Amino acid sequence: TGDQGHFLAQSGDFLIKLDSTGKISNSVYNGGINTELIPQGPNYMGASYNGIFSGYSPSSNFIYIYDQALNLVRTDSFTDTRIGPGKIEQCFVNGTASSGAYTILGSKFPRAHFSLSDNTKLFAARIPAKGPAIETILDTSDQLHSDVITWQTSSIDSGEILLGQRTDVKSSGTSSYPVLVKFDKNLNVVWKNDFPVTNSHIFPCQVSKCSDGGFIIVGSISKASYGGNSLPYALKIDKNGNKQWDKTILSGSGFGTFVYGTELAGGGFAFVGGSSQFGNGLNTSNGLNYSRVLFIRTDASGNF
C-alpha cells in the first residue's frame, strides 16, 4: 500500500481508508467518481498521496488525487486536446516514482467525434506534475477489431505492460483473444502481440510478471467442443512477447475461469478462480448454481 499497512477501498462514490486491522480510519464522498462508466484499476497509494481515481462526465475524463488524509489536492480534466482526441472508455491509473506524476493505461475511442459504433483502441498516457502530457495510442485507423483493457502490470525492467481483450468485428464472425503491449519508460512501444486460438473465444482477466522476464496471463476460453461453456485458461509468454505454452482445465461438463495467476517462489505457478466443473456449489432459490473456488498449482510448464 505504501502507507504503513493502510489500505484504500472504493465503494461507489465513497473512498474508504482502512487501518492495518481492517477498521475504517477515514472516508470521503465524491460524486464525480463513477464506477458505472469507467471501471477502476488498482488504486495507487504512495508516500506523497494516498489515492488516484478516475471519473467521467459527458464532456471530459477526470482524475482525482487525494493526500494521506483523503483531502482532494488535485483534479485533472482531459478534454479531447489534452491527451489526444477521443474519449477514455476504461482505464487504470498508476502513480510513478516522480511525486505528483502518474500514468494512465486504458482503452479509448480514438477520434474527436465518435459514436458507439466506433471501436476502442489501447493507449498509454503519462501526466507529469508540471508540463504537457504525452500519449501513445495503438491502431488508431484499424476498424477491423476493438480493443478493451482488462489488466496491467510492470515488467522486471520497469516497463509498462497492458493486457487487453481484442475482438474481431469482421463479417465472417467474431472472436476474442488476449493482446499484450509493452511500453518503455517513455511510453514507446517495445513490442505488442496478440494470442488467438483457432475457433475459440478467450477472455483474459489478469497478467503478472515472472522471474524470467516473461508473463503469465489467465482467464477463460470457450470452444464449440466445450458444450457452450468457458473453461479456465492460462497462457505463458516470454520476455519478448512470444507464446511459450497455454493450458486449459478440461472437464466433461460445467464452466470455470481463472481470475488470478502468479509465479511461486519455489517454482511453478498458482492459479485461483471459480468452477462448476467438479461439482456445483450452493443452489440458489432460482435453481442456479454458484461455482466453487478453484485453486490449481502447477510446475514451470503449467502441468498439474
Disulfide bonds with the S-S distance in Angstrom:
none
